[in-house]
Amino acid sequence: MRTRFAPSPNGALHLGHAYAAMQAHDLARQLDGAFLLRIEDIDGVRSRPELVEAILADLRWLGLEWDGEVLFQSSRLAAYDAALAGLKARGLIYPCFCTRSQIAAAGAQPGPEGLVYPGTCRALSDGERADRMANEPHAWRLDVAQAQTHTGALVWHDMAAGEQAAKPELFGDVVLARKDAPASYHLAVTLDDAHQQISHVVRGRDLFLATHIHRLLQALLGLPVPLYRHHRLLAGADGRKLAKSEGAAALAGLRAQGVDGPSLLENLRKGLLPSGISWAEPSYSMP
Ligand code: GLU
């Protein structure tokens, strides 16, 4: 039995991260399992290596001990490439040359993570693809409808919400490799949870719907299917989910003020939130 905490080093950890890490840690300890740490550092634009030490220091201050070596996604690029090559060989991904503004101009509708791609580049001929790939930056998108013909109907299980019929089509053809990053969040997280043999994926409800995509990728890539637990999110004074930019809830700031980390965590465990912090109602949570 294994859980993980998987922060992205693109901002300092805040109270919401402390809550997420505690949830994953406590489930592992309750079930006599291991609690692993993974640093999701493949976003070349936003990732800041200098924040990694700060993340580890925050977790130690909270009294959260992880098991084994820390896994860095930046060490896993060959695995992402191999998975993409396999999907490419099966005709399940296609290059996409669209910019954000072109996607918006094509009348794309909002989905769980921005606009749902209207499929423009899915229709390109092989010749057009080859020509444009030689000259233009491109992402790689999953042909979700085509993928579903291979996998058939899928389900996954949330420990609180129960069995879910996978609905990856909510997202449209998601990006698996970005123009500026070797793998998207969806591809990297799915491969890494399998690589680290995570049996219980514990994370925030903001990622509840993303599990529909992850379940499809598991089926396509022949990966085991973990159980999921999507926990509540913390909100700031404005009622919105805490963001990395909100300094008030930053763990480093609380530590500098002399707050005791383990006591803070114990309060979060009991559901006692510091003043100015409340439970968020995410716009995409339980279906
Ligand atoms: N790296 C993601 C984040 O910081 C979490 C990924 C996950 O738990 O699946 O939001």
Residues whose N, C-alpha, C, O or C-beta is under 5 A from the ligand:
A	BS01	LIG	A6 P7 S8 E40 V189 V202 R203
